[in-house]
């Protein structure tokens, strides 16, 4: 049996072309390299936009590396045992973000050893997937937001996402109407509140914002408010019918299962790194398909695009969408040693020939 012989990590700060806010001017990427007992190597990463990168690296260096050595190197086999070892420090959050650094590197090593890409190893179900234009844009002046929407249209996206959550919902409506005017009636317009509302405020806001026919409302409430999301889903089903999307701040399959069982979300958006890597992400995809929910991976298009090509789709559910946040991809930021393994053009994401994950950090 091939085992894990070593795990190495380093922290890379990648400056953002356009800050996501006054205090978010870079993203923290912890590049990882795993060495297997048969000499195979793999490269992965952990990721956190601004908070906790040093803590993630410390978990990798001081806790994960020591417990990983000697465990099976086959993708997925070591995950549960390492997660249980880390559980004392928390079942999700920093622990699962750090664990992704090991998991991604093991999948990379296995795909490289097999002489192919990650999608070859998992099994490709489609040759291309839709992508949507997205941005961290709540702080943009209206004219900048309109200009961004115009760029999305020019790039060929047939769906876009805009942040909401201004103190006065009338301003949100004004901004969304301006975007709708640019993108027209046929493109999907998703909205994302980033956990800014409580239940009653979300109810009132969505009654107003229904005027622009949003395709979904993302994270309307605190991510850990299961009861609130369940009640909001009931209210929306009786009024505008806008579906709820959650997931970027849910960190374990257990939490996704709870939301799906409760009918608290119709769309799930796991972040591959935040849930702990490819191994748990694929389990969450099976959960979503079993509940008839759509799954659209959160951020990280160079990795999300590859997995979206492989995901099962529940009968009647939409196929995966890949989120392309403007000026935020590793390739666009110049963080990769080589070309991006995923190309996005004309609103579609396709794979570029590569080995493994194709994600070696500079």
N, C-alpha and C positions, 0 to 999 in steps of 0.2 A: 504493500500500500504506500503510495506517495504521500508524504506528509509536509507540513509547513516547516521550513528550516529557519526562516528569518523574516522579519518585517521591519522595514525602514521608512521613515517619514521626514518631510521637511515642509516648512510653512512658506507659502508664496503669497505676497500681497499684490493683487492685480488692480491697478487704478482703473476707475470707470471713466469712460469718455465723457459722460454727462452724469453728474452725481444724482443718486436717487433721493437725496435730501441733504440738508446742511451737514448731517453727521454720517452720511453714507457716501463716501468718496472712493471706496475701493471694496473689493471682495476678498475674503480670506480663503485660500485654497491650500489644503494640506495634501501634497503629493505623496503617494505611497508606492512602495515597491516590495513585492513579496518574492522570496526565493524558496523553491520547493526542493525536497530531498533528492529528486532526480535531476536537478540542475535547471529546471524550467523557471522562468521569471515572468512576473506580471506586474502591470502598473495600473494604479487606480488613484482615487482621490476622495477626500472629504471636503466639505464646502460649507461656509457660513458667511453671509454677506458682510456682517460687521461685528457681531458680538460672539465671543467665545472661541475664536480660532485657536488661541494659545491653549485653552483648556482642552479642546479637541486633540491637539497635538500631544498634550501631556497624557491623555488617556491612551492614545496610540503607543506612545513611547514607554510608559510606565506600567500599563495594565494589559492592554491588548496584545502587544508583542510578546510579553512573557507567557501569557496563557495560551497563545495561538500555536507556539512552537510544539511540534509533535502531534498536532491534530491533523485530521485528513485534509489534503489539499484540494480534493474534488469540490467543485462549486456547490455550495449549500450545505455540505456535510458538517462543517465546523460552526455554522452560524448559531444554532440554538445553544450549544454549550458555551460559546463565548458570551452570548447575550445573557445567559443565566449567571455567568461569572460577574458580569458588569452590573447586574440588577441591583446590587446593594447601593450603587451610586445613582440609581434611577432606571426605570424600565424604558424610558424614551427621552428624546431630547439630545443632550450632548452625548450620551452613551450610544444611541443608535447612529447619530451623525458620525461619530468616530468609528463605529463598527463598519460603516459603509466603506471606509478606506481599505479595510482588509477584504471585505466581500468583493468589491469591484476588482481589486487586484487579482484575486483568485479566479474570477470569471475571465479576466484578461489572459491570465496564464494558461488556463484550459483551452481557450479559443486559439491562442497562438500555438500551443502544443499540437492542436488538431489541424493546424495549417489554414485556419480560416478566420472569419470575423465572429463577433458575438451573435449576430443574427443567423449565421450558419450553424452555430452551436445550439441555439435555442430553437430555431426553426422559423423561417420567414413565412408569414401569411399573406403579405401584400408587398407590392413593389414601391408604393408611394403612399403618403398620408397627407391629409390637409394640415396646413399650419395656419395659425392666426396671429395677427399683429397685436402686440401688447406693449405696455409701457408703464413705468412708475411715474405717473403724470398728474397726480392730484395737485401738486404744487406748481404745475405749469400755468402761466397766464393763458387766457382763453385763446389768444392768437397763436401761441406755441402749440396748444393742443390741436387746434384746427390744422396747423401745418403738419403735425404728426399724422393726423388722419389722412391728409392728402398724400403723404408719403406711403402710407399703407395701401391706399387705393392704387397708386402708381406701381407699387411692388406686386400687385396682383392678388392680395389677400381678399378672400370673400367673407372673412369674419375678423372682428377686432374687439379689443377689450379696453375699457376705460375705468379709472378709479373714481369712486364716489365717496361721499362722507364729509362734504363741506358743512359748516355750522348751520347754514340755511339750505334746505333741500331745494329751494327755488334756484339757487346758484348751480346745484348739480343738474337740475333739469335744463337750465339755460345751456350749460356746457354739453350735455348729451344731445340736445336738439341741434346744436351747431355741428357736432360730429355726425349725427344722422343726416343732416343736410349734405355733408361732404360724401358720405359713403352710400347714400341712397337707401331705398326701402328694401332692397333685396339682399344686402349683406347683413350677416348676423352681428348684433351689437351686444356684447356681454359687459356686465358691470361688476365691480369688485369693491366691497366696502372695507376690506382688511380689518374686520372685527370692530369697527368703530361704533356700531349701534347696539342698543338694547332691544328687547323684544317689541315694545310699543313703538319706539322710534322707527325700527325697521318696518313695522307694519304701516305706519303713516308714510314713510318715505317711499315705500314700494307702491303704495296707492298712487302717489304722484308720478313716480318714474315709469310706471306702466305705460305712460303716454308715448314712450319711445320704443315700446315693444322689446324689452331686453330678453335675450336668449337664455340668460341665467343670472342669478345674483350669487356672487361668490363671497364666502365668509361674512355674512351679514352680522353675526353675533360673535362673542368670544368663542374660540374654537372648542373649548372644553364644556360649553353649555349645551349638553345633549337635550335636556328638557326644553330649553328655549327654541332650539332648531326644530324639534318635533312639533311644538305648538305653532311656530311660524309656518312650517310646511302645511299644517292643517289650515291655517288662515289663508295662505296663498292659494291653496287648492280650491278654496271657496270664493276667491276673488279674481286676481289677475292670472293665476295659474303659472306664474314665473317659477321655474325649478330652482332649487338650492344646490349650490356646488360647495363642497368642503374638502379639505384634505391636506393642504400644504402645511398645516400645523397640527396634524394628527400623526403620531409617531410610531404606532404599532398596529398590527393587524387586528388586535383585540378592539381597539377604538373604532376602526373602520367597520368591523362587524357590528358593533353596537349601533352606530349611526344607520347602517343599512337595515338592520332588523327593526329599528324604530321608525323607519320611513322618514328620517330627519334630513335626508339628502337624496337627490335623484341622480347626482353627478358626483363622482369622487375624483380627487386630484392629488394622489400621493406624490410627494417629492422623493425621488429615488434615493437620494442621500439621506434625507431626514428620517426615512423609515428604516434605514440600516442597510441599504444596498439592493442589488438585483434580486437576491433570494427572497426577502419578504415582499418586495414589490410584485413579483410574479404570483405570490400567494394572495395578495390583495386583489390582483387582477382577476383571479379565479373567484374570489368572494363577490366582486362586483358583477361578474358575468352571471353568477348563480342567483343574484338578487335582481337581475334585469337592469342594472344601473350602468350608465355610461362611465368610462374612465378616460380622463384626459391628463396625462402626466404634467406635473408642475415644473416649469422652468427647465434649465439644463438641456437645451434642444439637441446638442451634440450627442447626448446619451439618451434622452427621452425619444428622439427621433428613431434611434435604432430599435428601442424596445417597442415603440408604437407599431413598427413593422411586423412585430411578432405576436401582438396581444390578441387573445380571443375576444370576440364581441358577442354580447348577449343578444338573443333574437329580438329584433325590434329596437335595439339600442343603437345610438350613433357610433360610428367608428372613431377611434382615438384621434384627437387633435393635438398637435404639437405647438407649444407656446413659444413664440419668438419675440422676446422682449428686446426692443430696439437698443442697439449698442451695448448689449449685455452678454452675448455669447462668448465663450472662450476664444473661438476663432476670430470674432470681430475685435476682441480686445488684445489680440496678439499673444495670448497666453500659451499657445500650443507649439510644440516643436515642428510639427508638420501641418499639412492641410487638415481641415475639419473633416471628420468621418461622415458628416451629414451636410448636404447642401439644401438650402431653402430658396426656391425661385418660383415665381408665378403662383405663390400661395400653396406650394406643395413641397414636402420634405422627402428627399431621396437619399440613398446611401452612396457614398463615394468609396471606391475600393480601398480596403485597409485590412490590417491584421488585428485580431483581438478587439479591444474597445476603440483603438485608434486615437487614444487620448493621452499623449505623453506631454506633461507640463514642462515648459521651459525651465 
